Amino acid sequence: MMTGKKVLITGATGFIGGRLAEKLILYHGANVRVLVRNFARASRIARFNVEMLGGSITDADIVDEAVAGCDTVFHCAHDFMGKNAQQNLDGARTLADACLRHGIRRFVHVSTISVYEPLSDGDVDESTPPKSTSWTYPVNKLAIENLFLQYWEKYGLPVAVIQPTIVYGPFGGYWTNNQVTMMRAFRLALPIGGLCNPVYVDDVVDSLILAAQREGVVGERFLISGAESITWREFFGAYERMLGIEFVAPMKTEEIKQIENTTMRNNGLTSNLKLLRRDPRRVAHRLKRWKPVNKLYKLAQSSMGKNFARPVSKALPAPLYVPEEQLLALYGARASVKIDKARRLLGYEPAFDLDRGMSLTAQYVKWANL
């Protein structure tokens, strides 16, 4: 039971951490404290009676203050910019040290399925060995996982590691917000036959809360996914029906690589599309602030009025987006994630299939005017 327990959440202004804070307050009666780096992003959780401490996870004094008096710590924070990989690792160590000093009862770390990338075809479970890769995100997340588990083995840090798969749902940055924005602007060159392992955000949050309460889970990793694997075509198809658009251009992997080699690299679009994929709205806002574009934008806005945001012609084909290497490997892999361990030790059972999860996501997309 979490009722009345003091818990700390790092990354509570983000997708998973924000929903975790909501559920702990609304359904579990927890006393929630959050460590906030940027208060401009805290509006979602500010409507609750939460204790907010401002500061960075790398600041030992602030982290010590945040952990003091807590029963449970949920570590959801991660800076996704590659240049801050060392900062993520340093922050993890600072947090682990503080948790040991204050003798917390349970530490739950949010990791990712990406630690197993590039995924191999076939079943994937917690016994699957991580591969050697130069991709920054999985390397960084695996290093943090290993750090926490070493702290368990050497010093007794009571940590459980949760490895979510493809997490979507309301306020979801990569697989919802950015996905919808991309789908309205591009078509995707998608490898035929690749498998997707989606999981609705509430299922992930429930697994975190289970990991904070169950016995026999310390020192363990848990993959968290939906009840079954589907194809990426089915996953994107749910968004296509939601938005009333066509997004997927199914192709063989060899065809996609040929397109990338002959066009994308030659004309310098690859780096620009990577940035657009990561944060398309920020790119758009930056362009609007550029004086030549800003003048045209204001002129068009004043002359077209309400029709300004509408497409000029639905007949114009959307440009083709070719995924970069890491994403292409993910889309092409025929990997099926197994959640037997989470079912057995955590008592985890997914409550949301794709239809139910996407139905709720559609309501959010409409509300957020994405």
C-alpha positions in Angstrom: 0.0 0.0 0.0 1.3 3.5 -0.9 -1.4 5.4 1.1 0.3 8.1 3.2 3.8 7.1 2.0 6.2 9.8 1.0 7.5 9.2 -2.5 10.0 11.1 -4.7 9.6 11.2 -8.5 12.3 12.4 -10.7 11.2 13.3 -14.2 7.6 14.0 -13.1 7.2 16.8 -15.7 7.7 14.1 -18.4 5.4 11.6 -20.0 5.7 8.5 -17.7 6.6 10.4 -14.6 3.7 12.8 -14.9 1.2 10.0 -15.2 2.8 8.2 -12.3 2.4 11.3 -10.1 -1.3 11.5 -11.1 -2.1 7.9 -10.3 -0.2 7.9 -7.1 -2.1 10.9 -5.9 -5.6 10.1 -7.3 -5.7 6.3 -6.7 -3.1 5.4 -4.1 -3.2 8.3 -1.7 0.6 8.8 -1.7 2.4 11.9 -0.5 4.3 12.9 -3.6 7.4 15.0 -3.9 8.9 15.9 -7.2 12.3 17.2 -8.3 11.8 19.7 -11.1 14.5 21.1 -13.3 12.2 23.3 -15.5 9.1 24.7 -13.8 7.7 25.8 -17.1 7.0 22.1 -17.8 5.3 21.5 -14.4 1.8 22.7 -15.2 0.4 19.2 -15.6 1.3 18.2 -12.0 1.0 21.6 -10.5 -2.8 21.1 -10.2 -2.2 18.6 -7.5 -1.0 19.1 -3.9 2.6 18.0 -4.6 5.8 19.2 -3.0 8.1 20.6 -5.7 11.8 21.0 -5.3 13.7 22.9 -8.0 17.1 21.7 -9.1 19.2 19.2 -11.1 19.7 15.6 -10.4 23.4 16.2 -10.5 23.2 18.6 -7.6 24.1 16.4 -4.6 22.7 18.9 -2.0 19.3 19.2 -3.8 19.1 15.5 -4.4 19.8 14.8 -0.7 17.1 17.1 0.3 14.7 15.5 -2.1 15.3 12.0 -1.0 15.3 12.7 2.8 12.3 11.2 4.5 11.1 9.3 1.5 9.9 5.7 1.6 10.1 5.1 -2.2 12.0 6.8 -5.1 10.9 6.5 -8.7 13.6 7.5 -11.1 11.9 8.6 -14.4 14.2 11.4 -15.4 16.4 11.2 -18.5 17.9 13.9 -20.7 17.5 12.5 -24.3 20.1 14.8 -25.9 23.2 12.7 -26.6 25.6 15.4 -25.4 24.2 14.9 -21.9 24.8 11.2 -21.6 27.5 11.6 -18.9 25.2 14.0 -17.0 22.5 11.2 -16.9 25.0 8.8 -15.5 26.4 11.3 -12.9 22.9 12.1 -11.8 22.1 8.4 -11.4 25.1 7.9 -9.2 24.2 11.0 -7.1 20.6 9.7 -6.6 21.8 6.2 -5.7 24.2 7.6 -3.1 21.4 9.7 -1.5 19.1 6.7 -1.4 21.7 4.7 0.4 22.3 7.5 2.9 18.7 7.9 3.8 17.8 4.1 3.8 14.9 4.2 1.4 12.7 1.1 1.3 12.4 0.8 -2.5 14.0 2.4 -5.6 12.3 1.9 -8.9 14.2 2.8 -12.1 12.6 3.4 -15.5 14.8 2.1 -18.2 13.9 0.9 -21.7 13.7 -2.0 -24.1 16.3 -0.1 -26.1 19.1 -1.6 -23.9 18.6 -4.8 -26.1 18.9 -2.9 -29.4 19.5 -3.7 -32.2 16.7 -6.3 -31.5 17.1 -9.7 -33.0 14.2 -11.6 -34.6 12.4 -14.0 -32.2 11.6 -13.8 -28.5 13.1 -11.1 -26.3 13.1 -11.4 -22.5 15.3 -10.3 -19.6 17.8 -13.1 -20.3 18.5 -11.7 -23.8 22.1 -10.3 -23.8 22.6 -6.6 -24.7 24.4 -6.1 -27.9 27.4 -3.9 -28.6 26.3 -0.7 -30.3 27.4 2.9 -30.8 23.9 4.3 -30.5 24.0 6.8 -27.6 20.6 6.2 -26.0 20.7 2.4 -25.4 24.4 2.6 -24.4 23.6 5.3 -21.8 20.5 3.6 -20.5 22.3 0.3 -20.1 25.1 2.0 -18.2 22.6 3.5 -15.8 20.9 0.1 -15.3 24.2 -1.6 -14.6 25.2 1.2 -12.2 22.0 0.7 -10.1 22.3 -3.1 -10.1 26.0 -2.8 -9.0 24.8 -0.6 -6.1 22.4 -3.4 -5.2 25.1 -6.1 -5.3 27.7 -4.0 -3.5 25.8 -1.8 -1.1 22.2 -3.2 -0.9 20.4 -0.5 -2.9 16.8 -1.9 -3.0 16.4 -1.3 -6.8 14.0 -2.8 -9.3 14.4 -1.9 -13.0 11.5 -1.5 -15.3 12.1 -1.8 -19.1 9.1 -0.5 -21.0 8.7 -1.1 -24.7 6.9 1.3 -27.1 5.0 3.5 -24.7 2.1 5.6 -26.2 -0.8 7.5 -24.8 -1.8 11.0 -23.6 1.1 13.4 -23.4 3.4 10.8 -24.9 6.3 12.7 -26.5 7.9 10.3 -29.0 5.3 7.7 -29.9 2.3 10.1 -29.6 2.9 13.8 -29.9 5.8 13.7 -32.3 4.3 10.7 -34.1 1.1 12.6 -34.9 3.1 15.7 -36.0 5.3 13.5 -38.3 2.3 11.7 -39.8 0.6 15.0 -40.8 3.7 16.1 -42.7 5.3 12.9 -44.1 4.9 9.4 -45.3 7.0 6.7 -43.7 9.2 4.2 -45.6 8.4 1.2 -43.4 10.0 -2.2 -43.6 7.5 -5.0 -44.4 6.8 -7.4 -41.6 8.5 -5.8 -38.6 6.9 -6.4 -35.2 5.9 -3.7 -32.7 5.5 -4.2 -29.0 3.3 -1.3 -27.8 2.2 -0.6 -24.3 -0.2 2.0 -23.0 1.2 4.4 -20.5 -1.1 3.4 -17.7 0.1 -0.2 -17.9 3.7 1.0 -17.5 2.8 3.2 -14.5 0.9 0.3 -12.9 4.1 -1.9 -13.3 6.1 0.8 -11.5 3.7 0.9 -8.6 3.8 -2.9 -8.4 7.6 -2.8 -8.4 7.5 -0.4 -5.4 5.3 -2.8 -3.4 6.0 -6.4 -4.3 8.5 -8.6 -2.4 11.1 -10.6 -4.3 11.7 -8.0 -7.0 14.8 -6.2 -5.8 17.8 -6.6 -8.1 15.6 -7.7 -11.0 14.9 -6.3 -14.5 11.4 -6.5 -15.9 10.3 -6.0 -19.5 6.9 -4.3 -19.6 4.8 -4.5 -22.8 1.2 -5.1 -23.9 -0.3 -8.5 -24.0 0.8 -9.3 -27.5 3.1 -8.2 -30.3 1.6 -6.6 -33.4 3.1 -5.4 -36.7 4.3 -1.8 -37.0 1.8 -1.6 -39.9 -1.0 -2.3 -37.4 0.4 0.2 -34.9 0.7 3.1 -37.4 -2.6 2.0 -38.9 -4.4 2.9 -35.6 -3.0 6.4 -35.9 -3.9 6.6 -39.6 -7.6 5.8 -38.8 -7.5 8.3 -35.9 -6.2 11.1 -38.1 -7.9 10.1 -41.4 -4.6 10.1 -43.3 -2.2 7.7 -45.1 1.2 7.5 -43.5 2.9 4.2 -44.2 4.6 3.3 -47.5 5.5 -0.4 -47.0 8.8 -1.4 -48.6 11.5 -4.0 -48.4 14.4 -3.0 -46.1 16.8 -3.2 -49.1 14.7 -0.7 -51.0 14.6 1.7 -48.1 18.4 1.6 -47.7 18.8 2.2 -51.4 16.6 5.3 -51.2 18.6 6.5 -48.3 22.0 6.0 -50.0 21.0 7.6 -53.3 19.0 10.6 -52.1 19.0 11.4 -48.4 22.7 11.5 -47.8 23.5 13.2 -51.0 21.2 16.2 -50.4 22.0 16.6 -46.7 18.4 16.0 -45.5 19.3 13.2 -43.1 20.5 15.4 -40.2 17.6 17.8 -40.7 15.0 15.0 -40.6 16.6 13.5 -37.5 16.1 16.9 -35.7 12.5 17.1 -37.1 11.7 13.6 -35.9 13.0 14.3 -32.4 11.1 17.6 -31.9 9.1 18.7 -34.9 7.3 21.5 -33.2 10.5 23.1 -32.0 11.8 23.1 -35.5 8.6 24.8 -36.8 8.7 27.4 -34.1 12.4 28.2 -34.9 11.6 28.6 -38.5 8.7 31.0 -37.7 11.1 33.2 -35.7 13.5 33.5 -38.6 12.8 36.9 -40.1 12.3 36.0 -43.8 10.0 33.1 -42.9 8.2 35.2 -40.2 7.3 37.9 -42.6 5.8 35.4 -45.0 4.0 33.6 -42.2 2.4 36.8 -41.0 1.4 37.9 -44.5 -0.2 34.5 -45.2 -1.9 34.5 -41.8 -3.5 37.9 -42.4 -4.6 37.2 -45.9 -6.0 33.7 -45.4 -7.5 34.0 -41.9 -9.1 30.8 -40.6 -8.1 28.9 -43.7 -4.4 29.5 -43.0 -3.8 26.3 -41.1 -5.7 24.1 -43.6 -3.8 22.2 -46.3 -3.8 24.0 -49.7 -4.4 20.8 -51.6 -5.0 17.2 -50.4 -3.8 16.1 -53.8 -0.2 17.1 -53.0 1.8 14.0 -52.0 3.6 14.1 -48.6 7.4 13.8 -48.8 8.8 10.4 -47.9 10.6 10.1 -44.6 13.4 7.5 -44.5 14.2 6.4 -40.9 17.7 6.7 -39.7 19.8 3.6 -38.9 18.6 2.9 -35.4 14.9 3.5 -36.1 15.1 1.5 -39.3 16.5 -1.5 -37.4 13.7 -1.2 -34.8 11.0 -1.1 -37.5 12.5 -4.0 -39.4 13.1 -6.4 -36.4 10.7 -9.3 -35.9 11.1 -9.3 -32.2 8.4 -10.4 -29.8 8.8 -9.2 -26.2 7.8 -11.7 -23.5 6.5 -10.4 -20.1 6.3 -13.8 -18.3 8.7 -12.6 -15.6 6.7 -9.4 -14.9 3.5 -11.5 -14.7 5.1 -14.0 -12.3 7.0 -11.7 -9.9 5.3 -8.4 -10.2 1.8 -9.7 -10.7 1.6 -7.5 -13.8 -1.1 -7.9 -16.3 -1.7 -5.4 -19.2 -5.2 -3.8 -18.9 -5.1 -2.0 -22.3 -5.1 -3.6 -25.7 -4.4 -1.4 -28.7 -8.0 -0.6 -29.4 -8.7 0.7 -25.9 -5.4 2.5 -25.6 -5.7 4.2 -29.0 -9.3 5.2 -28.2 -8.1 7.1 -25.2 -5.2 8.5 -27.1 -7.5 9.7 -29.8 -9.5 11.8 -27.2 -6.2 13.3 -26.1 -5.1 14.1 -29.6 -8.4 15.9 -30.3 -8.2 17.8 -27.0 -4.6 18.8 -27.5 -5.3 19.9 -31.1 -2.3 17.9 -32.4 
